[in-house]
């Protein structure tokens, strides 16, 4: 059974038996698995965009479609740090005025995310 299907079935079960501890526990487990799956997909997408940006810059190709795609992609701070996507975005600022504007927006969004998501011990 897929995670989404399991999630829907467990939500139905929860509405029928809101006090059932087994349903609550299974629902919690499925939600955790769904988040992991979403994060893996997001990380793969960010890596694909990062590599595409690197290629586009070295080949003189268009970076805007990739930057727009990245702007619409949500990812965790962990993914940002692991993929080092910010470094690539910063490099794309030199590709033109429109690109610079979008890069600045993306970097600002990543900076805001860092404040919300990074562990407190990182400072």
N, C-alpha and C positions, 0 to 999 in steps of 0.2 A: 504494500500500500504506500502511495506517495505521501510525503510529509504534509502536503496541503490537504489531501483527502482525509488523512488521519486527523488533522487539525479541525476540519469541518465536522467530522463525526464526533470528535470529543467535545466540541462546542455544543453540538446537539445534545450529547449525553449530559453535559454540565447543566444545560437548561432544564432537562428532565429531572436530574438529581443533583442539585447544587451543593448538597452537603456530602456527597460521596467522595471520600478521601482518595480512592483509587483513580477516579476520573480526574481529580485535581492533579494528582501526581503524574499521570500519563500526559495530561494536557501540558504541564510544565516541561516534561521531557521533550515532547513534540515541538514546543515553542523554541526550546534551546537548539534542537536539531535544525529547525527552519532558519533560525538566525545564523547558525554555522554555514548552512547551505547558501544562504543569501550572501554572506561575507565571502565565501569562496568564489562565487560568481562575480561579485564586485571586484575582488582582488584580480581575478583573471582578466576582467574588462579593463581595469586600470593598467595592468601590465601590457596588454595589447595596445592600448592608447599610447602609453609611454614609448613603447618600441616603435609604433607608427610615427610618433612625433620626432623621435630621433632619426628615423629613416627619412622622413619628409624634410627635415632640416638639412641633412647631409646631401640629399638629392635635389634640393631646391624646389621641392614640391609644396603643395598647399597644406598649411597646418590648421587653418581655421575650422574645417569640418571636424577634425580630431579634437580641437580645443572646445568646440561646441558640445561634442559628445562627452568630453570629460566634465564640462560644466554641468551637464544633466545627470551625471553619474554620482550616486551617493556612495561614500566609502568611509570606513572607520579610520580613526587616527593611526591605528596599527598598520593598516594598509598603506596609508600615506607614507609612514616611516619606512616600512619594509620595501616599498617599490621606489621610494625616493622620487615620486612623481613631481614634487615641487621643484626639484633641481631642473628637470626637463622643461617644466612650464616656464621657469625663470629664463632658460636659454631661448625660449620661443619669443620672448619679448622683443628681440632684435629683428623679428621677421616683418615688421611693419606697424603702422599706427593702430589699425584695427585689432591686430593680433596683440599688441602691447596692452590695449585697453581690456580685452578679454582675459589676458594672462593676469593682469592686476586684480580683476574681479575674482578669478579662480583662486589666486594666492590669498586674497583677503578672506575668502570663504574657508580655505584650508586653515588659515590662522585662527579664525573664529572656532572652527571645529577643534583645533588643538587645545584651546582654552576649555572647551566643554568636555572633551573626551580623554585627554591624556591623564595618566595617573598622577595623583598629587605629589608623589615622591619624585617625579621627574621635574618638578619645580615650577 
